[in-house]
Amino acid sequence: MSQILDRKTAPGSHALEKILIAQAKQLKLDNGIPISLINAGTQDLVKIEFIFNAGVWYQPVSLQASCTSSMLDEGTKTRKAAEIADGIDYYGAYLEQEVDQDWAYITLYTLNKHLASVLPVLEDVLKNPVFPENELNILLQNKRQTFLVDNEKVAHIARTRFSALIFGNEFPYTYRLKTEDFELLKREHIVDFFNTYYKSDQCKIVISGKVDDSAVKLINKHFGGNDWGINNQQPSIVSGSIKSDAQNKHFIMRDDAVQSAIRIGRILFNKLDPDYHAVKVLNTVLGGYFGSRLMANIREEKGYTYGIGSRIISLRNAGYFFISTEVGADVCKPAIKEIYSEIKRLCDELVPDDELALVKSYMLGDFVRSVDGPFALAEKFKKIMLYNLGYDYYDTFVDTVRNVSSQQLRDLANKYLTENHLHELVVGKMQ
């Protein structure tokens, strides 16, 4: 006899007692490169990620880091760019390069059965690129065109100019790209950057998916030898101190703007700070998810914008907080007023218990979703590995989310988010 479902009563729920995360296994290749393995999942698929200390932080010349990464697969001593692409595509594999402020990533996705066929191509790309000058010129032309188009967008202008307000003009994380930089970058800059930072002693490898011993042996065969150079000298890092702009409020007029971009925030700290987890909760209340206060007020109630949010960004050598949105010029001033009103509410009032409980449930549920699957587990591992943290970092995160109080959040808001601490930038028009 079939059981009749009771559709009038919601199913029971309970708090998660402990969130278990499958942890990476640590090994080293024969030449000392650390390799981290996450053996999970059922599909016969593997992701291999090479991570180098080769982000924007290290470049003495604008565009150097991104162009070096982009040019890796544009030809080697033995393969042309088309041959590299064919050697990857033929097996249904995929190769991608990415650069952020701190690191450069070269990632290969492939079926395990084709690993032996595609790894020689990847090895050639990482060890023997030639950086053809004609391809570099095409890349720079394309980047220059994108730069010119982006510089007409108020959101892009706000994002890039804001970095100078909070970091100062000379800090390595500051966006300083100018039109003439596309003419100043030369092939020798790319070669020098590659020879300095794309070395075995600057590299970490993370492999995730259905990983077995044969995959590790293949990686060691191609990347564990002494033929991959070592940079015996400490790389010269572009250094500088953070010098936030003394003026807090800034406006850049764009007569042709349909909307105005608003960016409000400040220098903060990275994930190594003891307040980081609790401030993440505070940020979620303010603007960190679709049900946040900024969304409820400025989008849902006032209808000033399609979307608004706030984020905390952790970098290896700094961190920052920001709120961003785009609104019509006619509601720009009221929108800014409401943003500060929501911040002041956090400083003056306790977050109600039911609202805080909802935020905590959202954050814990989002965390559980973020560790579902081998590639997601690899992403979670990278976020601690690159800061020399252990998995107890996530235990602390979960404990903080569960136990942080409204009083603590109010204290943190007064410590970090009062209006005199914040830089404001508007790009567009204000009526």
C-alpha positions in Angstrom: 0.0 0.0 0.0 1.5 3.3 -1.0 2.1 6.0 1.6 0.1 9.3 1.2 2.4 12.4 1.4 1.4 15.1 3.8 1.8 18.2 1.7 0.5 20.6 4.4 3.4 20.0 6.7 6.9 21.0 5.8 9.6 18.4 6.2 11.7 18.6 9.4 15.0 20.3 9.4 18.0 20.3 11.7 21.3 22.2 12.0 24.4 20.5 10.6 26.5 19.3 13.4 29.7 19.2 11.5 30.6 19.8 7.8 33.1 17.3 6.7 35.4 18.2 3.7 37.4 15.6 1.8 41.0 16.8 2.2 43.8 16.9 -0.3 46.6 14.4 -0.1 50.1 16.0 -0.2 52.9 14.7 -2.3 56.0 16.0 -4.0 57.3 15.4 -7.5 60.9 14.2 -7.8 62.1 17.8 -8.3 60.3 19.0 -5.2 57.2 20.6 -6.8 54.4 20.2 -4.3 51.4 18.4 -5.7 48.0 18.2 -4.0 45.6 15.4 -4.8 41.8 15.4 -4.4 40.5 12.0 -5.4 36.8 12.3 -5.6 33.9 12.0 -8.0 32.8 9.1 -10.3 33.4 10.5 -13.7 36.6 9.5 -15.5 37.8 13.1 -15.6 40.7 14.9 -14.2 41.6 18.6 -13.7 45.3 19.5 -13.3 46.1 23.1 -12.3 49.6 24.6 -12.3 49.8 27.7 -10.0 52.7 30.1 -10.3 53.7 33.2 -8.3 53.2 35.2 -11.4 50.3 37.6 -10.9 50.0 41.3 -11.4 51.7 41.9 -8.1 55.0 40.8 -9.6 55.0 42.8 -12.9 57.3 45.8 -13.2 55.7 46.6 -16.6 51.9 46.9 -17.3 50.3 44.0 -19.1 53.4 41.8 -18.5 51.6 39.2 -16.3 48.5 38.8 -18.4 50.2 38.8 -21.8 52.8 36.2 -20.6 50.0 33.9 -19.6 48.0 34.5 -22.8 51.0 33.8 -25.0 52.0 30.5 -23.5 50.0 28.4 -26.1 50.8 30.7 -29.1 53.7 28.5 -30.1 56.7 26.5 -28.8 60.1 25.4 -30.1 58.4 22.4 -31.7 54.7 23.3 -32.1 52.8 26.1 -33.7 49.8 27.5 -32.0 47.4 25.5 -34.3 49.3 22.3 -33.5 49.0 23.0 -29.8 45.2 23.6 -30.1 44.8 20.5 -32.2 46.8 18.4 -29.7 44.4 19.4 -27.0 41.1 19.6 -28.9 41.5 16.2 -30.7 41.2 14.4 -27.3 38.3 16.5 -26.1 40.5 18.2 -23.5 40.5 21.8 -22.6 43.4 24.2 -21.6 42.9 27.6 -20.1 45.1 30.3 -18.7 44.2 32.9 -16.1 45.9 35.6 -14.1 44.8 37.5 -11.0 46.4 39.9 -8.7 48.7 37.3 -7.1 48.9 34.1 -9.1 48.8 32.7 -12.6 46.9 29.5 -13.3 47.3 27.1 -16.2 44.6 24.4 -16.1 44.0 21.3 -18.1 40.7 19.3 -18.1 40.9 15.9 -19.7 39.6 12.4 -19.6 42.0 10.1 -17.7 42.3 7.8 -20.7 43.8 10.7 -22.8 46.1 12.1 -20.1 49.2 10.4 -21.6 48.4 12.0 -24.9 47.8 15.6 -23.8 50.4 16.0 -21.1 53.3 16.2 -23.6 51.6 19.1 -25.2 51.1 20.9 -21.9 54.7 20.2 -21.0 55.8 21.8 -24.2 53.6 24.8 -23.5 55.0 25.3 -20.0 58.7 24.7 -20.7 59.3 25.8 -24.3 57.1 28.8 -25.3 58.7 31.1 -27.9 56.2 34.0 -27.7 56.0 35.0 -31.4 56.3 38.7 -31.9 53.5 38.8 -34.5 51.1 37.0 -32.2 52.0 39.4 -29.4 51.2 42.4 -31.6 47.8 40.9 -32.4 47.1 40.2 -28.7 48.1 43.8 -27.8 45.9 45.2 -30.6 42.9 43.2 -29.3 43.6 44.1 -25.7 43.9 47.8 -26.7 40.6 47.7 -28.5 38.9 46.1 -25.4 40.5 48.7 -23.2 39.1 51.5 -25.3 35.7 50.0 -25.3 35.7 49.4 -21.6 36.9 52.9 -20.9 33.5 54.1 -22.1 31.7 52.1 -19.5 31.0 53.8 -16.2 31.2 50.5 -14.3 34.6 49.8 -15.6 35.8 53.3 -14.9 34.5 53.1 -11.3 36.1 49.7 -10.7 39.5 50.8 -12.0 39.7 54.3 -10.5 38.4 53.0 -7.2 41.6 50.8 -6.8 43.7 53.9 -6.9 41.6 55.6 -4.2 41.9 52.8 -1.7 45.4 51.5 -2.5 47.2 54.7 -3.8 48.7 55.3 -7.2 51.9 53.3 -6.6 50.7 50.1 -4.9 51.1 47.0 -7.1 47.4 46.1 -6.9 46.3 49.5 -8.3 45.0 49.5 -11.8 47.2 51.8 -13.8 46.8 50.8 -17.4 47.1 53.6 -19.9 46.8 53.7 -23.7 50.5 54.1 -24.2 51.2 50.9 -22.3 50.2 48.9 -25.3 53.1 50.4 -27.2 55.6 50.0 -24.4 55.3 46.3 -23.8 57.8 44.3 -25.8 58.5 40.7 -26.4 61.6 40.8 -24.2 59.4 41.8 -21.3 57.3 38.7 -21.8 60.4 36.5 -22.1 62.0 38.0 -18.9 58.8 37.5 -16.9 58.4 33.9 -18.1 62.1 33.1 -17.3 61.7 34.6 -13.8 58.3 33.3 -12.6 57.4 30.2 -14.6 59.9 27.9 -12.9 59.6 24.7 -10.9 60.4 26.5 -7.6 57.6 29.0 -8.3 55.0 26.3 -9.0 52.3 24.3 -7.2 50.2 21.6 -8.7 46.6 20.7 -7.7 45.0 17.7 -9.3 41.4 16.8 -8.7 38.8 14.3 -10.1 39.1 10.6 -10.4 42.8 10.5 -9.7 44.9 7.3 -9.5 48.6 6.5 -9.1 49.1 6.3 -12.9 48.0 9.9 -13.3 50.5 11.0 -10.6 53.3 9.0 -12.3 52.5 10.6 -15.7 52.7 14.1 -14.1 55.9 13.3 -12.4 57.3 11.9 -15.7 56.6 15.2 -17.5 57.1 17.8 -14.8 59.2 16.1 -12.1 62.6 16.2 -13.8 65.5 18.6 -13.5 65.0 19.9 -17.0 62.5 22.5 -15.7 64.6 25.5 -14.6 64.9 26.9 -11.2 65.1 30.6 -10.4 68.0 30.7 -8.0 67.6 34.4 -7.3 64.8 35.9 -5.2 62.4 37.5 -7.7 62.3 41.3 -7.5 58.8 42.2 -6.4 57.2 45.5 -7.2 56.7 46.9 -3.7 55.0 49.9 -2.2 52.8 50.9 0.8 49.1 51.5 0.8 48.3 55.2 0.7 44.6 55.7 0.5 43.4 59.0 -0.9 42.9 61.6 1.8 39.7 62.7 0.2 36.7 60.4 0.8 34.2 61.5 -1.9 34.9 61.6 -5.6 32.9 62.2 -8.7 33.8 61.7 -12.4 31.4 63.4 -14.8 30.3 61.5 -17.9 27.8 63.5 -19.9 26.9 60.6 -22.2 26.2 58.2 -19.3 22.8 56.5 -19.2 23.5 55.3 -15.7 25.8 56.3 -12.9 28.2 53.7 -11.3 28.5 53.9 -7.5 31.4 52.3 -5.6 31.8 52.7 -1.9 34.3 50.9 0.2 37.7 50.8 2.0 40.9 49.0 2.5 40.3 46.2 4.9 42.3 42.9 5.5 42.7 39.5 4.0 41.5 36.1 5.4 44.4 35.9 7.8 42.8 38.5 10.1 40.9 37.1 13.1 37.9 39.3 12.3 37.6 38.1 8.7 34.9 35.4 9.2 32.7 37.6 11.4 33.0 40.5 8.9 31.9 38.1 6.2 28.7 37.5 8.2 28.3 41.3 8.5 28.8 41.8 4.8 26.3 39.1 4.0 23.7 40.9 6.1 24.5 44.2 4.3 24.8 43.1 0.7 26.3 39.7 0.3 23.3 37.8 -1.0 20.0 38.3 -2.9 18.1 38.7 0.4 20.5 41.3 1.8 19.5 44.7 3.2 20.9 46.6 0.2 18.9 44.5 -2.2 15.7 44.7 -0.1 15.9 48.4 0.2 17.4 49.8 -3.0 16.2 47.3 -5.5 13.0 45.7 -4.1 11.6 48.7 -2.2 12.9 51.8 -3.9 13.4 50.3 -7.4 16.6 52.3 -7.9 18.6 49.5 -9.5 18.5 46.1 -11.0 21.2 44.8 -8.7 23.4 46.0 -5.8 25.8 44.1 -3.6 28.8 44.2 -1.4 31.9 42.0 -1.2 35.1 41.4 0.8 38.1 40.7 -1.3 41.1 38.8 0.1 44.4 39.2 -1.6 47.8 37.9 -0.5 49.1 41.3 0.5 46.0 43.2 1.3 42.2 43.1 1.3 39.3 45.5 0.8 35.5 45.9 1.1 33.3 47.5 -1.5 29.6 48.1 -2.4 28.8 48.5 -6.1 25.8 49.3 -8.2 24.6 51.2 -11.2 21.6 53.6 -11.0 19.9 56.2 -13.1 21.3 59.7 -12.7 18.0 61.0 -11.3 18.1 58.6 -8.4 21.9 58.6 -7.8 21.9 60.8 -4.8 18.9 59.1 -3.1 20.6 55.7 -3.7 23.8 56.8 -2.1 21.8 58.2 0.9 20.0 54.8 1.3 23.4 52.9 1.1 24.7 55.0 4.0 21.4 54.6 5.8 21.7 50.8 5.8 25.3 51.0 7.0 24.3 53.3 9.8 21.5 50.9 10.8 24.1 48.2 11.2 26.2 50.5 13.4 23.3 51.7 15.5 20.9 48.7 15.8 21.2 45.0 16.6 20.4 42.7 13.7 17.1 40.9 14.6 17.4 37.3 15.6 15.3 36.0 12.8 17.2 37.9 10.2 20.6 36.7 11.6 19.3 33.1 11.7 18.3 33.4 8.0 21.8 34.8 7.1 23.5 32.0 9.0 21.4 29.3 7.3 22.2 30.8 3.9 25.9 31.0 4.6 26.2 27.4 5.9 24.0 26.1 3.1 26.1 28.0 0.5 29.3 26.5 2.1 27.9 23.0 1.9 27.1 23.6 -1.8 30.6 24.9 -2.4 32.2 21.6 -1.4 30.1 19.4 -3.7 32.3 17.6 -6.2 36.0 17.2 -6.8 36.6 20.4 -8.6 34.7 22.4 -6.0 36.8 20.7 -3.3 39.9 21.7 -5.2 38.8 25.4 -5.3 38.2 25.3 -1.5 41.7 23.7 -1.0 43.4 26.4 -3.1 41.9 29.1 -1.0 43.7 27.9 2.0 46.8 26.4 0.4 47.7 29.7 -1.2 47.6 31.4 2.2 49.5 28.6 4.0 46.4 27.8 6.0 45.0 24.4 7.1 41.5 22.9 6.9 40.9 24.2 10.4 40.3 27.5 8.7 37.0 26.2 7.5 36.1 24.8 11.0 36.7 28.3 12.4 34.5 29.7 9.6 31.6 27.4 10.4 32.0 28.0 14.2 32.0 31.8 13.6 28.9 31.7 11.4 27.0 29.6 13.9 28.0 31.6 17.0 28.5 35.2 16.0 26.1 37.5 17.8 24.2 40.6 16.8 26.2 42.6 19.4 29.4 41.4 17.8 28.2 42.4 14.3 27.2 45.9 15.6 30.7 46.3 17.2 32.3 45.3 13.9 30.2 47.7 11.9 31.3 50.5 14.1 34.9 49.4 13.9 35.1 49.1 10.1 32.1 50.5 8.3 31.4 54.0 9.7 31.1 56.6 6.9 34.3 58.4 7.7 36.2 55.2 7.0 34.7 54.8 3.5 35.7 56.1 0.1 32.9 57.0 -2.3 33.2 57.2 -6.1 30.5 58.1 -8.6 31.1 57.9 -12.3 28.3 59.3 -14.6 25.8 62.0 -13.8 24.2 63.2 -10.6 21.0 65.3 -10.8 
